[in-house]
């Protein structure tokens, strides 16, 4: 293994640590408890050491750390401590990954172990502060939760109701709104998706139906709607996802087909770049590259499905033993990575990369010709957007779950700046970190090990890591200072589905993310989750109008979870908008 530091990793760590330096100063100045002053002084002192160590490491590697003005956002004292713990813990994992993977041989001479020790001290101190200042659980449980919370100075308005499992919206050049309905939800019988036009009076008119579900992306371009369809269900569909060009008279033309959408994830988003090309994404077939008993419903109808890589890979040969749900008698299956269920792998086995693959972002001409892979190594890149400021392609990628034969604990959703032709880590790196880190080890489960024998160079680290199991979906850039927060992205967080118990209810929010500092703030929150009766239930898409002064939100509606005992409920989806109050 060649020692290396992923592109931009040190520079981003230095920028984050500088943000933390400012936040520690903020805590010192606004400390309401005098007894904490020595503790805060120590944290700031350690932070100064961190910056000096990072600068030393950068210089030793010939890396220039650019000086830049950083616009740090400050929260109230207790919230600032929570933010620092969330961020410092992530940096601890990044620093540990140097000794675990990137620079194991030279880490001692570079001072990385000193960096880890100081970082661990900071994280432990912040854990104590967070626990000491938190509201007791008994008091919190007795507090009545509001119907919803929204950032001060904004107003939520319902625009359309009665939609069934809507997933995405788009505007045409005249400002007309089109919404796609998925066709089904996890836990319902598979159905067909459709596209509707929203009328000025709040009603909607079907433009076309009959799309193989789930429909997950829609974009307007040059007089047509472009639709991303999965063509898969638990009982039907070949698992060959499609990109369909739709005329407003309902005429369909399939321009891309054969996409690998049979499995856990499907097509994601679809959009056009300034180069006039069509960009779209396809997720992985499995949770973490191994077909297991968590895929029982899919296995029943598609027993040969599995992940397909976009580039040639060599397998370590690790196999996973599970019970065999396809057998009527008690039986087991031995399954390798990138293999159909029950088919083992061997050390040194080569799997050829294919154009029609999983975990990739594509581009093609508007008629579907010249299909190319832009980048790979994603798990489920569900949201795509070109930055109107930098022109870079930004993607939101879903984290893995503690389920199946290869369980991954507390993986974050993440925001990537997509590196052209770059590998973004799947199946051996999650959120830019090696799967071998203790953080990803689920209790009483086998520790995740690498599946690939040798890795491509990891393209980068995420710009931001979003809360685990928040199901961060689609997003948009704010460009209008009158609305507020220009330059930040607004992210729809669908909410957890019951895979793992976490400290707080994940998702059911719209969050703001500053991609320069990595800071995340709540903009809208539904504290009641699937039990909500007012306001949005599950945000899944957010888009600004052309003027940038109104934010539209697609609400999937009631999805339900095992915990709540509720099932997906048709016609509970809505379209909302948020406007700035005078």
C-alpha atoms as one frame of an Amber mdcrd trajectory, in Angstrom:
protein
   0.000   0.000   0.000   1.325   3.404  -0.962   1.275   6.023   1.790  -0.633
   9.118   0.795  -2.966  11.823   2.037  -6.228  12.167   0.069  -6.495  15.330
  -1.963  -7.404  18.353   0.161  -7.674  16.375   3.418  -5.057  18.333   5.402
  -6.271  21.665   4.062  -9.856  20.907   5.101  -8.764  19.664   8.528  -6.820
  22.872   9.111  -9.845  24.923   8.051 -12.102  22.971  10.410  -9.630  23.311
  13.275  -9.504  27.055  12.686 -13.311  27.144  12.942 -12.988  25.251  16.223
 -10.414  27.748  17.473 -12.963  30.517  16.889 -15.712  28.484  18.579 -13.570
  27.842  21.670 -12.900  31.572  21.890 -16.654  32.116  21.645 -17.207  29.725
  24.570 -14.628  31.558  26.662 -16.266  34.928  26.067 -19.792  33.669  26.723
 -19.150  31.250  29.576 -22.077  31.428  32.070 -20.380  29.158  34.657 -17.112
  30.512  36.163 -16.041  27.035  37.330 -15.728  26.027  33.678 -13.151  28.692
  32.822 -10.064  26.477  33.408 -11.664  23.731  31.319 -12.328  26.126  28.445
  -8.821  27.564  28.744  -7.396  24.060  28.388  -9.536  23.337  25.329  -8.324
  26.509  23.648  -4.720  25.721  24.548  -5.063  22.245  23.030  -6.619  23.769
  19.939  -3.578  25.984  19.393  -1.394  22.852  19.581  -3.618  21.116  17.041
  -3.204  23.926  14.531   0.581  23.928  14.992   0.796  20.141  14.550  -1.338
  20.198  11.390   0.788  22.962   9.921   3.929  20.932  10.667   2.470  17.837
   8.974   1.414  19.880   5.948   4.885  21.385   5.541   6.529  17.941   5.809
   4.294  16.687   2.979   4.834  19.752   0.783   1.217  20.805   1.270   0.389
  24.500   1.284  -2.372  25.583   3.620  -3.990  28.629   2.024  -4.967  31.510
   4.247  -8.629  32.336   3.905 -11.267  34.384   5.636 -13.743  32.009   7.265
 -17.219  33.181   8.172 -17.845  31.207  11.367 -21.412  30.868  12.657 -21.893
  31.027  16.438 -24.599  29.285  18.473 -25.659  29.558  22.090 -23.267  28.126
  24.678 -24.796  24.642  25.096 -25.472  24.240  21.370 -21.929  25.330  20.578
 -20.563  22.565  22.834 -22.739  19.990  21.032 -21.536  21.266  17.668 -17.897
  21.097  18.736 -18.283  17.546  20.018 -19.960  16.437  16.776 -17.185  17.970
  14.678 -14.192  17.105  16.873 -15.299  13.466  17.015 -15.251  13.336  13.222
 -11.759  14.805  13.113 -10.634  12.206  15.658 -11.763   9.496  13.220  -9.902
  11.217  10.394  -6.689  11.459  12.430  -7.028   7.808  13.472  -7.385   6.857
   9.810  -3.861   8.153   9.167  -2.365   5.521  11.484  -4.965   2.905  10.521
  -4.570   3.310   6.771  -3.184   6.380   5.013   0.208   6.943   6.723   0.756
   4.039   9.145   4.536   3.804   8.754   5.395   7.497   8.962   2.677   8.594
  11.393   5.015   8.543  14.407   7.683  10.750  12.825   5.061  13.189  11.570
   3.514  13.649  15.016   0.131  12.237  14.067  -0.084  10.204  17.277   0.343
  13.453  19.237  -2.478  14.876  17.137  -4.680  11.910  18.049  -3.891  12.128
  21.779  -4.773  15.823  21.946  -7.899  15.258  19.874  -9.013  12.431  22.154
  -8.552  14.691  25.172 -10.742  17.351  23.558 -13.466  14.872  22.625 -13.544
  13.408  26.146 -13.781  16.863  27.695 -16.588  17.857  25.333 -18.493  14.650
  26.159 -18.364  15.590  29.842 -19.474  19.156  29.157 -22.317  18.010  26.926
 -23.615  15.542  29.509 -23.276  17.971  32.416 -25.208  20.705  30.632 -27.905
  18.568  28.993 -31.524  18.564  30.083 -32.330  15.495  32.234 -34.213  12.847
  30.243 -37.124  12.908  32.696 -37.658  16.647  32.201 -37.252  16.332  28.430
 -39.861  13.563  28.220 -42.349  15.685  30.157 -41.959  18.595  27.749 -44.658
  18.864  25.108 -43.108  18.804  21.651 -44.207  21.553  19.264 -45.839  20.671
  15.943 -42.793  22.041  14.135 -39.904  24.443  14.561 -38.740  26.925  11.949
 -35.931  29.448  11.989 -37.053  32.845  13.231 -38.073  35.228  10.470 -39.604
  32.595   8.171 -43.125  31.283   7.577 -44.274  27.837   6.407 -47.224  27.610
   3.985 -48.952  24.525   2.572 -49.194  24.782  -1.219 -50.595  21.413  -2.357
 -51.892  18.340  -0.504 -53.136  14.871  -1.449 -49.996  13.634  -3.228 -48.993
   9.964  -2.965 -45.334   9.333  -2.130 -43.922  12.376  -3.978 -40.127  12.417
  -4.240 -38.963  15.348  -6.358 -40.031  18.546  -8.109 -38.785  20.887 -10.816
 -39.678  24.228 -12.419 -39.984  25.027 -16.114 -38.855  28.383 -17.512 -42.296
  29.902 -16.869 -42.215  28.895 -13.205 -44.686  26.017 -13.535 -44.076  23.262
 -10.990 -43.907  19.547 -11.801 -43.840  16.855  -9.123 -42.994  13.170  -9.497
 -44.708  10.524  -7.387 -42.553   7.456  -6.665 -45.146   4.782  -7.408 -44.627
   2.929  -4.127 -42.961   3.145  -0.737 -41.078   0.555   1.291 -43.820  -1.537
   2.862 -46.442  -1.078   0.122 -47.237  -3.092  -2.976 -45.231  -1.928  -6.002
 -47.012   0.479  -8.269 -46.324   2.821 -11.131 -44.964   6.321 -10.727 -46.314
   9.411 -12.401 -45.581  13.080 -13.094 -48.112  15.809 -12.279 -48.252  19.529
 -12.957 -49.222  21.747 -10.047 -51.995  24.178 -10.941 -52.224  27.745  -9.546
 -55.270  26.806  -7.418 -53.358  24.030  -5.636 -54.783  21.135  -7.623 -52.646
  18.923  -9.833 -52.986  17.399 -13.287 -51.331  14.192 -14.439 -48.883  14.664
 -17.307 -47.967  10.989 -17.599 -48.124   7.794 -15.535 -46.954   4.233 -15.851
 -43.303   4.813 -14.876 -41.492   1.833 -13.358 -41.036   2.795  -9.732 -39.582
   4.312  -7.821 -39.400   7.589  -9.692 -36.664   9.553  -7.935 -35.534  12.378
 -10.222 -37.022  14.967 -12.565 -35.530  17.908 -14.427 -36.730  20.441 -17.000
 -34.577  21.081 -20.044 -35.268  22.593 -23.457 -38.994  21.895 -23.466 -38.864
  18.373 -22.002 -39.059  16.733 -18.593 -36.348  14.169 -17.881 -37.423  11.448
 -15.453 -35.293   8.938 -13.502 -37.192   5.674 -12.944 -36.095   2.525 -11.101
 -38.340  -0.079 -12.767 -38.165  -2.344  -9.740 -40.468  -3.519  -7.015 -40.716
  -6.436  -4.688 -42.973  -8.280  -7.149 -42.270  -6.886 -10.580 -39.757  -5.125
 -12.730 -36.496  -6.252 -14.254 -34.340  -3.928 -12.196 -33.230  -2.042 -15.292
 -33.472   1.622 -14.384 -34.256   4.166 -17.053 -33.940   7.822 -17.923 -37.037
   8.876 -19.825 -37.588  12.061 -21.823 -41.159  13.209 -21.376 -43.083  15.647
 -23.566 -45.833  17.727 -22.003 -48.386  15.866 -24.120 -47.413  12.707 -22.221
 -45.214  11.158 -24.920 -42.328   9.142 -23.439 -38.972   8.325 -24.975 -36.549
   6.069 -23.080 -33.081   7.493 -23.725 -31.046   5.404 -21.231 -31.893   1.912
 -20.042 -30.251  -1.085 -18.390 -29.214   0.863 -15.283 -28.395  -1.371 -12.296
 -31.344  -0.532 -10.042 -32.264  -3.972  -8.748 -31.666  -4.007  -5.006 -31.673
  -1.660  -2.042 -31.157   1.526  -4.045 -32.234   2.833  -7.397 -31.695   5.820
  -9.613 -31.155   9.029  -7.663 -31.239  12.527  -9.077 -31.184  13.934 -12.603
 -30.037  17.396 -13.718 -28.321  19.296 -16.518 -24.911  20.913 -16.314 -23.756
  24.149 -17.900 -22.040  21.943 -20.496 -25.493  20.924 -21.734 -25.025  17.313
 -20.614 -27.444  15.271 -18.557 -26.147  14.036 -15.178 -27.753  11.367 -13.024
 -26.889   8.816 -10.336 -27.430   5.137  -9.505 -27.081   3.670  -6.010 -25.661
   0.366  -4.805 -27.564  -2.904  -4.869 -26.781  -3.709  -1.236 -26.017  -2.108
   2.108 -22.264  -2.741   2.012 -21.490  -4.859  -1.103 -22.696  -8.229   0.275
 -26.135  -9.719  -0.449 -27.639 -10.981   2.801 -30.844 -11.821   4.606 -31.688
  -8.117   4.819 -32.451  -8.446   1.075 -35.014 -11.247   1.463 -37.846  -9.473
  -0.361 -35.636  -8.700  -3.349 -34.058 -12.183  -3.346 -37.494 -13.758  -3.643
 -37.982 -12.254  -7.092 -34.397 -11.517  -8.173 -32.145 -14.243  -6.683 -29.164
 -13.332  -8.919 -28.918  -9.633  -8.070 -25.655  -8.195  -6.664 -23.459  -5.119
  -6.841 -21.511  -4.396 -10.022 -18.329  -2.280  -9.811 -17.520   0.531 -12.233
 -13.814  -0.345 -12.334 -11.794  -3.564 -12.163 -11.376  -4.768  -8.578  -9.505
  -7.610  -6.892 -11.218  -9.338  -3.981  -9.665 -10.323  -0.668 -11.883 -13.405
  -0.755 -13.776 -12.862   2.510 -17.042 -14.782   2.549 -20.063 -14.339   4.812
 -22.193 -17.111   6.287 -25.907 -16.515   6.766 -29.074 -18.519   6.910 -30.649
 -19.247   3.551 -34.188 -17.818   3.307 -34.562 -19.256  -0.210 -34.495 -22.829
   1.095 -37.569 -24.560   2.522 -35.345 -26.527   4.897 -32.827 -25.273   7.438
 -29.871 -24.247   5.339 -27.031 -21.728   5.166 -25.531 -19.645   2.375 -21.915
 -18.588   1.893 -21.709 -15.325  -0.031 -18.818 -13.209  -1.270 -18.689  -9.507
  -2.069 -20.044  -8.513  -5.493 -21.557 -11.992  -5.819 -25.119 -13.329  -6.026
 -26.508 -14.710  -2.789 -24.954 -18.087  -1.977 -21.964 -17.697  -4.323 -18.572
 -17.494  -2.612 -15.471 -15.575  -3.671 -11.778 -16.427  -3.468  -8.608 -14.462
  -2.747  -7.309 -12.673  -5.802 -10.553 -13.041  -7.751 -10.900 -10.267 -10.304
 -14.252  -8.607 -10.932 -14.369  -6.587 -14.129 -15.715  -3.072 -14.023 -18.665
  -2.245 -16.250 -20.274   0.850 -17.652 -23.646  -0.201 -16.242 -22.605  -0.335
 -12.602 -23.657   0.540  -9.049 -22.739   3.504  -6.873 -21.936   5.814  -9.778
 -22.696   9.224 -11.237 -23.164   9.364 -15.018 -23.373  11.961 -17.746 -24.632
  11.708 -21.322 -25.989  13.828 -24.141 -29.617  15.011 -23.886 -30.643  12.192
 -26.223 -28.913   9.579 -24.047 -25.918   9.002 -26.293 -22.275   9.010 -25.171
 -23.026   7.599 -21.718 -19.991   8.017 -19.430 -19.147   7.437 -15.785 -18.282
  10.713 -14.048 -17.194   9.191 -10.714 -17.739   6.030  -8.651 -17.387   4.585
  -5.158 -20.619   6.080  -3.810 -23.210   4.174  -1.783 -26.426   5.971  -2.719
 -25.841   9.427  -4.249 -29.432  10.605  -4.086 -29.058  14.382  -4.445 -27.047
  16.219  -7.124 -26.525  19.909  -7.801 -23.963  22.072  -9.554 -22.776  24.916
  -7.352 -23.774  28.272  -8.877 -20.685  29.732  -7.166 -17.881  27.285  -8.004
 -19.432  25.283 -10.843 -18.463  22.065  -9.008 -20.819  19.088  -8.910 -22.000
  18.445  -5.343 -23.611  15.175  -4.249 -25.326  13.912  -1.106 -24.572  10.251
  -0.436 -26.436   8.034   2.051 -24.557   6.257   4.830 -24.591   2.506   5.449
 -26.639   0.667   8.078 -25.980  -1.952  10.794 -27.848  -4.678   8.909 -27.119
  -7.701   6.780 -23.985  -9.821   6.692 -21.536  -6.888   6.813 -22.914  -4.386
   9.274 -21.664  -0.793   9.381 -22.510   1.196  12.502 -23.299   4.928  12.622
 -22.147   5.851   9.152 -22.949   9.437   8.316 -24.755  10.807   5.305 -22.234
  12.989   3.551 -21.821  15.893   1.153 -19.204  15.326  -1.555 -17.572  17.658
  -3.999 -17.528  15.121  -6.815 -14.016  14.515  -8.164 -14.162  13.652 -11.895
 -13.078  10.017 -12.438 -12.470   9.821  -8.683 -13.184   6.890  -6.361 -15.205
   7.934  -3.308 -14.619   4.847  -1.167 -17.389   2.237  -1.400 -17.203  -0.592
  -0.344 -14.207  -0.180   1.996 -14.407   3.491   3.021 -17.492   5.054   4.542
 -17.708   8.837   4.801 -14.083   8.970   3.686 -12.900   6.713   6.536 -11.670
   3.092   6.451 -14.280   0.523   7.451 -11.767  -0.966   9.889 -12.089   1.955
  12.329 -13.732   0.935  15.643 -16.388   3.608  15.075 -18.056   1.407  12.429
 -18.049  -1.772  14.542 -21.574  -2.781  15.566 -21.912  -4.449  18.968 -21.881
  -8.256  18.922 -21.203  -8.271  15.188 -18.139  -9.173  13.154 -15.743  -6.254
  12.781 -15.849  -4.893   9.212 -12.730  -5.725   7.218 -11.669  -4.690   3.724
 -13.254  -6.494   0.784 -10.848  -5.245  -1.869  -7.224  -6.264  -2.226  -5.662
  -2.870  -2.860  -7.646   0.314  -3.297  -7.703   3.140  -5.794  -6.589   6.428
  -4.282  -9.445   7.905  -2.268 -10.579  11.067  -4.033 -11.094  13.307  -0.993
 -12.919  13.719   2.292 -16.573  14.837   2.459 -17.263  18.563   2.690 -19.645
  17.783   5.562 -20.978  14.737   7.372 -24.688  14.834   8.181 -26.382  13.024
  11.052 -26.377   9.231  10.833 -29.688   7.801   9.583 -31.104  11.258   8.868
 -31.691  10.073   5.264 -30.471  13.325   3.757 -32.055  13.495   0.331 -32.076
  16.359  -2.152 -30.832  19.906  -1.700 -30.480  23.342  -3.264 -28.187  26.352
  -3.030 -29.431  29.645  -1.630 -28.432  32.456  -4.003 -30.629  35.341  -2.848
 -29.409  37.441   0.091 -32.980  38.669   0.624 -34.019  35.137   1.582 -30.962
  34.814   3.790 -27.967  32.471   4.025 -26.631  32.918   0.452 -24.032  30.320
  -0.482 -25.349  27.700   1.925 -27.156  24.556   0.836 -30.567  23.623   2.217
 -30.915  19.851   2.659 -34.123  17.816   2.995 -33.717  15.113   5.641 -36.313
  12.375   5.228 -35.812  10.878   8.680 -34.847   7.546  10.193 -36.447   4.227
   9.318 -35.599   2.335  12.515 -32.254   0.743  11.636 -30.410   1.962  14.738
 -31.073   3.708  18.035 -29.435   7.139  18.121 -29.110   9.944  20.641 -31.661
  12.137  18.888 -34.456  11.491  16.379 -32.505  11.601  13.101 -33.835  13.705
  10.258 -37.383  14.972   9.766 -35.674  18.313   9.101 -34.388  20.795   6.619
 -30.853  21.788   7.572 -28.516  24.511   6.327 -24.933  23.556   5.520 -22.032
  25.962   5.012 -19.767  24.023   2.649 -16.786  26.236   3.479 -16.820  25.623
   7.235 -18.813  22.367   7.330 -21.172  23.898   9.896 -24.725  22.546  10.012
 -27.789  24.322  11.444 -31.456  23.388  11.699 -33.745  25.480   9.487 -36.968
  23.490   9.876 -37.637  20.560  12.206 -40.510  18.145  12.789 -39.896  16.934
  16.383 -42.768  14.430  16.272 -41.551  12.412  13.300 -44.171  10.182  11.662
 -46.636  11.143  14.393 -46.803  14.743  13.187 -50.247  16.086  12.340 -49.266
  19.638  11.355 -46.504  20.855   9.103 -44.191  18.680   7.029 -43.775  15.029
   7.942 -40.849  13.792   5.822 -39.026  16.392   3.695 -37.484  14.754   0.625
 -36.755  17.590  -1.826 -36.123  21.318  -1.528 -35.824  23.800  -4.384 -35.732
  27.575  -4.621 -37.854  29.333  -7.228 -36.048  31.177 -10.029 -35.958  34.415
  -8.008 -34.497  32.576  -5.037 -36.896  34.217  -2.587 -39.174  31.208  -1.941
 -38.122  27.721  -0.855 -40.397  24.881  -2.000 -40.410  21.591  -0.102 -41.697
  18.186  -1.170 -43.137  16.220   1.770 -43.246  12.465   1.119 -45.951  12.071
   3.755 -46.399   9.271   6.281 -43.865   6.489   5.783 -44.081   4.792   9.157
 -41.479   2.672  10.964 -41.366  -0.568  12.911 -41.103   1.516  16.075 -44.280
   3.524  15.439 -46.213   0.630  13.944 -47.482   2.923  11.196 -47.465   1.905
   7.538 -46.964   4.141   4.485 -50.117   6.108   3.856 -51.107   7.240   0.342
 -52.301  10.799  -0.317 -50.482  12.240   2.711 -47.756  13.842   0.605 -47.681
  17.610   0.149 -45.900  20.540  -1.409 -44.981  23.416   0.901 -43.114  26.666
   0.648 -41.151  28.763   3.096 -40.970  32.520   2.690 -39.206  35.269   4.556
 -41.505  37.271   6.792 -41.468  41.046   6.491
